[in-house]
Every structure is written in C-alpha cells, then in structure tokens.
Amino acid sequence: MRANRQPRTTTSPTAVRNLGILAHVDAGKTTITERILFTTGAIHKRGEVHHGTTVTDYDPQERDRGITIFAAAVSCAWGGHRVNLIDTPGHVDFSDEVERSLRVLDGAVAVFDAVAGVEPQSETVWRQADRHGVPRIAFVNKLDRAGADLDTAVASIRERLGVVPLVVQLPIGAEDSFAGVVDLLAMRSLHWRTGSDSDGYQEGPVPEALREEAVRRRRLLEETVAELHADALEEFCSASALTERTLVRALRELTLRGEGVVVLCGSAYRNRGIEPLLDAVLAYLPSPADMPAVRGLAADGVEQERAPDPAEPFTALAFKVTATATGRLTYLRVYAGTLRKGATVLDAATGRTERVGRILRVQADRHEEREEAVAGDIVAVIGLKAARAGTTLCAPGAPLVLEPPSVAEPVVSVAVEARRNSDTGRLSAALARLAEEDPSLVVRSDAESGQTVLSGMGELHLEVAVEKIRSGHGVEVVVGRPQVSYRETVVRGVSGLVHRHVKQDGGAGQFAHVVLDVEPLEEPCFEFRSTVVGGRVPQEYARAVEAGCRDALAEGPLGGFPVTGLRVTLTDGATHSKDSSEMAFRAAGRFGLREALRLSTMELLEPLVEVTVTVPEDGVGGVLGDLAARRGRVSGSTAEAGTAVITAAVPLAELFGYASRLRGRTQGRGTFTTRPAGLAPVPASVAGALPAR
C-alpha cells in the first residue's frame, strides 16, 4: 500500500500550490477534483457528477445540467503542502470564468480525454493559459474507456498544441482492463485494486510483459529531456543515462519555463492515477515563492513590485464576487503581505477603504473561518461592499494597482422583462447582482425600444443567468429571441477630418479644434495616437480626445452596432486661452469621429464559431446539408469506427436552435461543441435584412 502522504502542513508560501483544473467539457475535471479531495482526506465520501453529488458542482443548475458552470475553489493538504484548487468550467460560454481564474493561479492541470485527445475547448483554455504564462502538466483521463489510447492522445497534444509532451507513465492494461501505471522515473509499477472503491495502490516491479517497452520509453524520455535541458544533456553525454533525481529536477525546470509538458495518465472515475498526479503537482508546478514579484502602478504612476512575502505590504486581487447565505463573498488571491480579520483595506483604484469582517478558507459552498491570510493564499472575505472582480486591495499606506483580468466582449443578447409590472424593481436588482457577480454579463437599456437587454457569451450563458433570476430571486421573466452582437469596422478611412466644437451660451464657453485621420486595422481593436507637435494640443487634451473617440465607438453609422478594427490619429488641433477644456476636447473627439465614420467606407461584422459535430457515419450527409444551409464552411472531416467528426466555421447567428435540430436528425446520437473563431464580414444579402441595434 502507499505510504502516508499527510505530514503536518506548513504555512510557508513554498508549501502552497495554487492550481486550476482545465479541460474541454466532459473530460473529467470535476471527477478529478472530487477524487483529489477524497484522496487527501478533505472529504470522506466520493460524489459523482451523474448523481449530482460532487463538492464543486454545488449549484442546482450544475447538478441538473451535469456540467460545471461556475469556477469553484477548494482546498486540501498533501505531502505537507496546502493545495488550493479551482475547478473551472469546460463549456465555451463560461470561458470568462476560466480567464478570471487563470489570472490568479500559479499552475494548472490540463485534462484530456484518452479517446478524444485535444478537443476544441481544451485547445481554447490552453491558449488562455499561454497568455497568462501559467505552467501546466497534463493528465490523460478515462483510460478505462473503449477506444482509449495514450499514444494517440499524446500525439494530439504535440500536434494541436505545439508543445513537447514528456510522458512519465506507461499504462498497465487497456480499456476496461486498465489497472495501473508504470512509473518511468522510478521504474516501478503502481497497481490499484480492482473496483472503483479502491483507496490506494500496490507498488511493485515493472511487469515482465511491459519491461522492454518501459525501458524503451524511459530511454526516449531521457533523450527528449537531454535535448531540452543543458545540465541534463551534460550528464547524458557523460553517463549515457539520466538519474531519477536529474530527471525530476529537469522536468520541473522545463515545466516552469514552458518548454515541456509532463504527461500522466489514469482513470479518475475508477480512482486510478490520482496519487501520482498529486505528487506531480508538488514536484513540477510552482509555489507562490517560485513566481516573480507582482507588478503594479503606485499612486505616483510609477511601476513597483511586491514580492510574495508575508512581511511585504498587503496586496491582493479580487477575482470573484458571489452572494451566499453567509454573506457577500469576495474571493482574493493574496500576492504579498498578511491580511488579518478586522483589518482595513484600500481599494487602490478608487481610494475607498473598507473593513474585512471575516476571512474564510473556501470549500466550494462550505467555509472554514481563519484569523489571517498570507502571501500565496486564496481565500474569501466577508465585509467588502464595493469590491468587484478585478479590484486591487492593499494596505492603506501602500497603494498599488494590479492589472485586472480581461473581460470578453459579449456576443449574444436577449431582451428581458418582468412578467408582472410589480416585479420590475426586483428584476432590476437581480440583473445588477448578476452583472456584479459575472463581469461578462452586460445589462443595458435600449434607447429606442426602452427594453432591458442582457448580453453574454452564448445561449447557455444567458439561459443560466435567466434561470438564476427565476430561481434565485423569485422573479418570473419574459425573454426575447437571442440576438447576435454584431460589430462595424472601417474598410476605407478618411484623412484630415476637421471638427471644431464651439459652444457659447452666456457662461464659460467651449472651444476645441481637432484634425483626425481614420484608418482600418487588421485586428478587431481600437488604437489612438497623437502626432501633434509644438504643443498645439496639450497632452491632457489629447487624452480627452481619445476618451471622446472611445465614446463614439459605442454606435456605428451602419446600424448602431459597436465599432472595432480602426486606428484614429490626432494630427493637428487648436485651443482657446479661456474656452478650451478637457470636456470640450472630449466632445470634439466624440463628434469628430462620428462624422469621420459617416464619411468612411464601413462593413458589418458577425461573430463566427468553430463547430465540431460528432455523428454516426450514416448521418454525415444530413449534417453537411444543415451546415451549408447555415452558411457554414466545412474545414475538416474524419471518420473512425463508425463515427464521423466534422469541423466547420459557422456564423453564431445561424446556430440558434441547432442543438434540437441535430438531435432530431440523428435520433439523439449527434453532439456538437463550439469555440470562438473571430469575426467575419456579413454578406450583403444578410446585412440588408438585419434590424438596427
């Protein structure tokens, strides 16, 4: 049996691991999290996703739908270390939850299905982790499934993610007979007892039938590591082999540098492979002390650093806000310093101070009271009324503003209204609460119709939000048909657009004179620059012009949709000694860009998604016809063992109702997944039929 892995847990940042579980929907993230909690003794009974009894999928909608919707934080102890773990959603509609989680994590475990390999959303979250520089190890799950193949899954990791996989295990048995793994570092076997209730493994020698293959794979691992790591190469050249100690050290350094990905395998459902995965988390993923000092802007605008040291001034980032029966919980990643219960903290951006009433270690929907939190901790606090996701909290005497998590632009909108007029006020309060908890939800009032419009990342995202209003706030709502969030862009701009903003109504006047150039950009973004020389437009007025231009981007000339993909250059201007002000130049920027856009050649854009449809081979023809009718462009098709996988780029607007259509066409045997694929021009025949925003 395995040895006891639970020595006394220390509070040093070096003995902490903050990691996320990332994957495509249904790859087994939540089951792995559940097994980790059970294996570490944090829970005493394993829950199952299909029974709705897991710790992290505690929301009623998660249990009903059988998927993770909200990122859930849990904590456990292993090998003398504290492991703070965030189980993230796998559905594309909830990618913003993943983004906020990655912003505060030090490492991650990427989970892949042993049958499907790299799937669309697993590739998406991998790229998100790339942007944040989060070191990762990989776990190939579900090796007990029919068709499971570690080598095929590893090949897809290499080819689709463009990384060097460093496989450290060899499966013992295949599919239903999968019983354990060969540890290629220690050259030993780990064999779990038959049955899903096993709570440990038997350690032994490498099975004779696998010895030759294990030796071959160990040699391949040594050669690959030697090619990537200078010290390992030196040892390999002198001794023609690498010791286990050298391999572990090199694998850790390659993981931290992002030059290789350690790959483990197992079956979380059968509780096989969890202990080695936990050992790998401690061995290869970084502690807060391994991370570089956090950087931010001090009160004087100068960039400063804070080391992950409990003695530094307190610095933390709020990454999630949620309302519970316990109170309003604000989730924090503490980057530096120490936070004690009852302390006063500063919102570094607004200058507002608030008092921390309670500090909690979070276990999904359960909480454990703590007296303090130190650098490296992930905790929730009660007592903060104004903090939002992205708020930097600091010691009052040492303000530092950290970069907040990015928020994705919503792509789908629905009109919502209370079924009963008496519930209008409660609906407004519920929508405000939703937007506070989830920054990717946007609430606005349509100026023409007067309707309240709720925008989000997809149909499912909005369905979940509406259901929270109904069940969580007791408000019956009427929901309109989903509408896609179109964009407008510049195809051909204008040069030398002159706009004079002059206003004189008896009091202090307003005067601003600007000259603007507008040109298209390839990327869907906005850039502003000033080339004015000689001080004709002071810097503070140039910044006001930029703010006015950003105001003008909210509504384009084609249909009132937001504008993107352009650069505005302030080339000249003039001021008045008395009447010029930032307000006047902001107005000049706003009205000047509106005029420039009316004179430019514009184009309407719509969001595309990459759709991956999995159907029986006899249903391929119907699926291809459906995709063509929905303006889809097929980019790939494969077939294996009677199942076809079709990939196509389809306008998001054409996918409404596709799930029920696919189920009907394939008698419930077809499934599809999506991921964002950028923006594309709307054909003239379609654009002409679209109503204005």
N, C-alpha and C positions, 0 to 999 in steps of 0.2 A: 504494500500500500504506500501511497505517497506520504511524505513526511509532513508534520505540522507546519503550515506556512504562516502562522499568525503570531510572530513575536510582537512585543509591545510596539505600538505605532508611535513614532515621534512627530513633533510639530514643526520640525525644520523644513524650509522650502525645498531642500534637496530630497526630502522623503515624501514629496507630493507629486502626483501625476494628474494633470487636468486634460482629459481626452474626450473626444466625441466618437460616436459610432455613426459612420456614414455609409450609405448604400442606396441602391435602387429599391423601390417599394417591393416588399415581399422577399427580400434577400435574407431576412432573418435577423435584422438589427435588434428588434425588441426581444426576441427569444434569447439572443446572446446576452443582452443586458440582464435579463431575468436570471439566466444561468450564472452570470458573474456574481450577482447579488446572492444567489443561493450558495455558490461555491465558497464565497468569502464569509458566509455566516451572517450576512446582513438581513436575510430573510430565511425562514425555516420551512417554507413550502413553496415549491415552484408553481408559478402560474403559467397559463397558456394563452396565446393570442386568440385562438379559435374558441376558447371558453370565456374570453373577456375578463381574465383574472390576473393579468400582469400588473406589476407595480407601476411601470412608467406610462402605460396606456390607461390612465385612470379616468379620463374624461368620458362621459356617457357616449358621446359621438364616436370616440375612438373605439370603444368596445362594441358599439353597434356596427361600425363600418369595418372593423378588423384591420385598421391602419393607424400609424402614428400621424397625428395632426399637429400636436404642439411639442416643441422641444422640452424634454423633462430632465431635470437634474437629480442625480442620486449620488450617494457617497458610500464607500466601503473601504475595508482595510485588507491589505495583502502583503505578506513578506515584510512587515514593519513599515509599510508605506500607506499613506492615505490616497485613495484613488477617487477623484471627483469626476464623474462621468455624465455626459449629456447624450441622451438618446434622441437623435434628430429625425425629422420626417423624411420619408423617401419619395413622396409624391411631388411632382414638379410645381404644383400650385403653392407649396409651402416652402419653396426654396429660400424665401427671406428669413424663415426661422433658422435654416441652416447657416445663412450668411451671418446672422447675429451671433450664433453660437461659435462659428469659426473665428470670429473677431476676438474672442476671449480664451480660446483653447491653446494649449501648448503642443498637443499631438492628437492623432486620430487613428482609429482602426477602420480601414475600408473593408467592407464585407462584400463578397462576390458569391453568386450562386454557382455551384460546381457544374451545373448543367448549362446555364445561360452565359456564364462568364461576364464580361463587361456589358452592361445594359445602358440604355440612354441616360437615365438619371444618375447612375453610378459614375458615368463619364462627366456629367454636369457638376456633381459635387466634388469630383476630383479636381476639376479646373478651378472651382471656388477655393479649395484648399491650396492649390498652387498660388492663387493670387495673394493669399494671406501668408504664404510661406510656412504652412503647418506640416511638420514631419509626419509621415504615415508608415504604418505597417499594414499588411493585407492578411485577411482571413478568408480562405475559400471554404464556404459553408455548404451544408447539405450534401456531403459526400455519400450519404446513405441513399440518395435518390437514384431512381433508374436513369441511366444515361450520364451520371456524374463522371467527370474526368478532370483530374487535377491538371494534367499537362495542357489540355485544351483551354481550360480557364486561365492558366498562366500565360499561354500564348496570346490570348486576347488582351491580357493586361499589358504585355510587351508591345503588341501591335497597335492597340487603340489608345493607350495612354502614353506611349512613347517613353516608358521607364525601363530600368533594368531590374527584373524580378530576381530576388535572391531566395530561392526555395530552401528552407531549412528542415523540411519534414518529407517523409515518404509514407503514403497511406498503407495500412495493413488491411487487406481485403477491399472489395469493391462493392458499390451499391448497397444492397441490403446486408451484405456480409462485412461491411466496413466495421472494424473492431478497434482500431488504434492507429498509431503512427510510429514510424522510426524517426528518432531524433538524430539528424545527420551531424549535429555538432558533438554530442556525447557518444554517438554510435550505440544507442540503446533503443529498446522498444518500450512504448507506453501502451499498455493494453487495458481497455476499460471492460468491466464485466458486462456480460450480455444483459440487455434490458435497459430501458430508458430511465430506471430509477437508480442507476449506478452513481455512487458519490465519491469515486476515487479510481485510481488506475493501479495496475500491477506493472512494476518496472522489471525488465529482463533483457537478455541479449537479443541482438538482431536475429529474427527468424532466418533459418538456413536458406529457405527458398528466396529470401529477399536480400541476402548478404551481398551477392555480386552487384545487384542493382544499386544497393545502398552505397557501396564503395565507389561505384561509378558516379553517382550523384554527389557524393561528398567531394570527389575529385573535381567535378565540374564547378561546384560551389567555391572551392579553394582557388581554382583558376580565375573565375569571374571576379572574386574579391581581390585577388592579386593584381588584376588588370586595373582596378579602380582605386586601390589604396596603396600609397607609396611604401609605408612600413611593412605591410603585408607582402608586397612584391619583393622587398629585400629579403624577408625571411623565406619566402617561397623559392627564391633563386638560390639561397644558400643551403636550405634543407630539403627542397623539393616537396615540401608539405607545409601546412599551417596547423598550429596547435589550436585546441578549442579556445583557449584564452585569447589568442590573437584574433581568431575569427569573431568572437563576441565583441572585442574592442573595435575591430574594423567595421563590423556590421552596425554598431551603434554610431560610429562617426559618419559612415556613409548615409545612414538614415537621417541624422541631424543635418547633413549637408544637402540632402535631397538627391543624392547621386545613385541611390539604390533603394529598393523596397523589399524588406524582409517579408516572406510569404509563409504563412502557416495554414493548416487545414483542419477540418473536423466536421462534426455534426452537432450544432448547438441543441437541436431538439432532443437528441439522444444523450446530451451532456458529455460529448466526447470532444476533447481538444480545448476545453476552457482553461484548465490549469496551466498548460504551456502557453496559452495566449496571455494570461495574466503575467506569467514570468517574463514573456517577451515585452509586455508593456513596461515593466520595470527596467528591463535590460536595455531596451533600444530607444524608447521615447523619452523626451527631455523632461526634466523637472523645471519649475519656475526659476530656479537658480541657474539653469543652463541657458535661459533665454536672455537676449540682450536687454539692456535697460530700456524702459519705456520712454518714448519721446513725446513731448507736447509743447505747447506755447505758454509761456509765462505771462504775467499781467502786462509786462512791457513789450510783448510781441516777440521776444527772443526765444528760440527753441532751447529747451532744457531736457535733461534726462533724470529719471528716477530709477535707481537700482532696485531689484526685488529683495529688499532688506527690511525686516520689521522695524529697524531703527530709523529708516527714512521718513520724511513727512508722508502722512496718509494720502494715497492716491488710488482711486478705484473708478471703474467704468460700469455704469448701469446698462445691462443688455436685455433685460426683460422685465416687464411690469404686468402683474396679474392681480385680480381681485379674488379673494377667497373668503371663506367663513372666518378665518383667522384675522383677516385684515388685508390691506393693500400691500402686497409683497413686491419689493424691488430687488431684483437679482443683481448681485455685484460680483465683478472679478476684482479682487484686491491686488494691485500691482506693486504697491510699496507701502511701508508703514504698518501701523496697527490701528484697528478700529475697536473701540470698547463701547459696550452698551451704555446708552445715555449720552454719548458724545455728540457734539455739534459739528456738522459737516457743511462745507461750502459748495454750492453749485458754481463751478468755475466759470461757466459761460454767462450766467445771469447775475452773479454776485449775491444770490439769495442763500441764507443759511437755514438749515433745518436740523431737528434733533432726531437721532436714531433711538427709537424706543426699545426695540428688541433685535437681537441677531439670531438667525436660525440656520442650522445645517439642514438642508432640504433633502428629503427622501420622497421625491415625486410629490404626492399630496399630503405627506406627513412631515412633521418638522421637529427638530430637536434644538432646544434652547442652548445658546452659547453666550459666554461672557465677553468674548472678543474674537476678532478675525485678523489674521496677519497676512503679510505679503505671500501671494500664491494661492490664497483661499478663494473658493467660490461659495458664496453664502447668499441668503436672502435677509432683508431687513424690513422692519415694520416701523412706520412713523413718518416716512417721507411722503409729502403730499404733492410735490411739484415735479419730482424727478421723472424723466421719461427714458425710454431706450436710447442710448447714445449720450446721456448726461454724464459728465465727469464730476465726481465728488472728491473733494480734497480737504486737507486740514485748513482751517480758515486763514492761517497765516502764510500758507504756501500754495497759492492757486496755480494750477497747471491744467490746460485744456487738452485732452487727448482726442485723437481722430475718432469720430463716431463710426459705427457700422454703416455701410452704404445701404440705401433703401431703393429697391427696384421700382420702376415705373409700372403702375397698374395697366393691365391690358384688356380687361373686361369690366363692363359697368351694368348695373341694373337700377331701375327706379324703385324705390321702396316708400310705402306709406302705411300708416296705421289703419287697420280695418275700421276701428271706431275713432271718431274725432276726439273723444275724451282721452285716448291713449297717445295723442300726438306728442305731448310733452315727455311722456315716458319713452317714446321711440327716440326722440332727440337725445335724451340722456343715455339710452342704451347704445346708440351709434357713437356718441362721444366716448363712452367707455371702451367700445371695440377699437376705435381708432387709437386710443391711448395704449391699449394692450398690444396692438398689432400695427406698427407704422406702415405696413404695406397696404393697409386698407385706407382708402381716402373717401371722405364724405364731403359732398358739395351740394349747393343748391343751384338748379338750372335757372338761369336768369329769365329765359323766355317762358318755360312751362311752369316754373315755380316748384317743380318736383324735387324731392331729395334723391340724390344719385349716390349709390355706393359702388366704389370701384375696387377691384382686387386683381389677383394674379391668375384667375381662371374660374370656370364654372363651379368646381368643387370648393374652392376657397370661399366664394360668395355663398354657396349653399350652407357651408358650415357656419359662416357669420350670421346668416338669416336664422338658422336653427338656434344659435346661441341667443338671439334676440327673443325668439319664441319661448324656448325652454328656460333660459337663464333669467329673463326679465319679465316673462309673462305677458308679452305684447304680441298680439296677432297682427301680422303684416301681410300686405298685398305686394307682390313682387312682379315687376315688369319683365319683358323679354330681355335676355342678355344682349348687350351691345358692345362691339369691339371698340377699343380705344385707338382710333386712327391717329396718324401724325401727318403734318405737312412739312415739306422740305423745299429748299431752293435748288432749282435746276440751273438757272442763269440769273446772276445777281445784277446789281446796279453799282455804279461808281459816282462819287461826287454828289450824293443826295444832300441837298442843303435844307435844313429846317431851322427856322427861327421861332422861338417861343417867347412871345411878348404879351404881357398882361398888365394892364394899368386900370385899376378900378377905384382910385381915390386914395388908397393907403400905399403901403410899400409895394412897389411894382415887382414884376418878374421878368427877367431877361436871360435868355440863353440862346446861343447860336452854335450849331453843330454841323459838321460835314461828315457824312458816313459813306463807307464802302461796304457792300454786302456781297459775299461770295460763298459758293457751296463748299461743303466738306464731305469727304467720303464717309466718315463715321457719324453715327446719329448722336451728335453732341453739339454744344454751343461754345464758341470761343470769342473772346473780346480782347482787343488790343488797342492801344493808343500810340499813334506815331506823331502826335503834335509836338512841335519843337518851339523853343523860345518862350515857354510859359504862357502861351496864348490861352490854354485851358489848364488851370492848376490840377494837380493830381486828385484832390478831393472832389473836384467837379467831374473829372474823367470817371472816377468810381461811381458817381451818381448817374452818369450817362449809362454805364454798364448795368446798374440796377434798373434803370428805366427800360433798357433793351430786354432784360430778363422779364420784366412785367409784360412787354409786348409779345413775348413768345407764347403766352398762355392761349392766345386765339389767333389763328392764321386767317388769311383772306379767302381761302377756298371754301371752308365750311365751319370755321370757328374752332378747328382742332389745334392742339399744341404744335408748335413749330420746332424742328430739330435739324441738325445737319447743316450748320451755317457758321461763318465767321463774320463778325462785324468789326470794322476798323474805324476808329475815330481819327480822321486825317487832319482836321482843322476845326477852328471854332473861334468864338469871341465872347468877351464878358463885358459887363457894365459895372462901373465902380460902386454903384449903390444897389442896383436891382438884381444882380446875379446872386444865386444861392444854390445850394445842393438840390433843393426842391425844384427849382426852375430847370436845372440841367437834367434832373431825373425825368421831368415831364418832357423835355426836349428829346431825350433818348427814347422814351416810350412812343411818342407821336411820330418822331422821325423814322424809327424802324418800322412802324406800322405803314407809313407812306412808302418806304422802300420796298416792303414786301408786296404791297399792291402793284408796284411797278416791275417787280421781278417775275420771272417765269417760275411757277410753283408746281409741285407734284404731290399727290396724296399717297401716303404710305400705309400699309397694313401689316400687322404682326403675322409672321409665319411660325409654324411649329413643325418640328420633325416628328412624324408619326411612325411608330413601329408597330405593325399589325401582325399578330401571330394567329394563324388559322390552319385548319386541316387542308391538305393539298387540294381536295375537291372543291374548296371554297375560294380558291385564288382568283378565278375569273370574275366572280361577283364582286370581290373586294377591289380588284383593279378597276372595274367599271364604276364602283362607288367613288373611288378616289379621283378618277378622271372627271366625274360629274361635279366633284367638289373642288375643281381647279387644282388638283394635286399633281405633283411631278414626282414620279417614282424614280428613286435613286439606286435601289438595290433590291434583290430578291434572292433568297436562298431556300432550299428545301432539304430536309433530312428526316428520315424515319416517319414519313407521312405528314410532317408538319412544315408549313411554309412560313417564312418571316419576310415581310415586305416593308421596306422603308421608303417614305415619301415626304416631301415638303408640301404642306397644305396650309392655306390661309386659315387663321384661327376662326374667322367668322363662319367658315364652312363646316366647322366641326361640331357646332351646336346640334345636339340630338344624335350624333354619330354612334354613341355607345349603344343605344337601343336599336338602331339600325343594324349594327354589326351583330348584336345578339340574335336578332330575328333572322338575319341571313344565314348565320352559322349554327342555328339551334342552340345558342348559348355556349358554343365551343370556341368562339373567337374572342381575343382580347387585344387591347392596344394601349400603348403608352406614348407620351409626348414629352418633348422638351423644347424650349425656345430656340428659334432659328433665325432671329433677326427681323428686319423689316424689308418689305419689297413694294415696288410701285403697284398701285391699284389699277387694273385695266380700265380704260376709258368707258367701256360698256358697263362696268360695275360701278365706277365712281359716279357716273351720271345719275344712278338710281339711289345713291346714298342720301339720307336726310342730313341737313346741317346739324352740328352738335347742339 
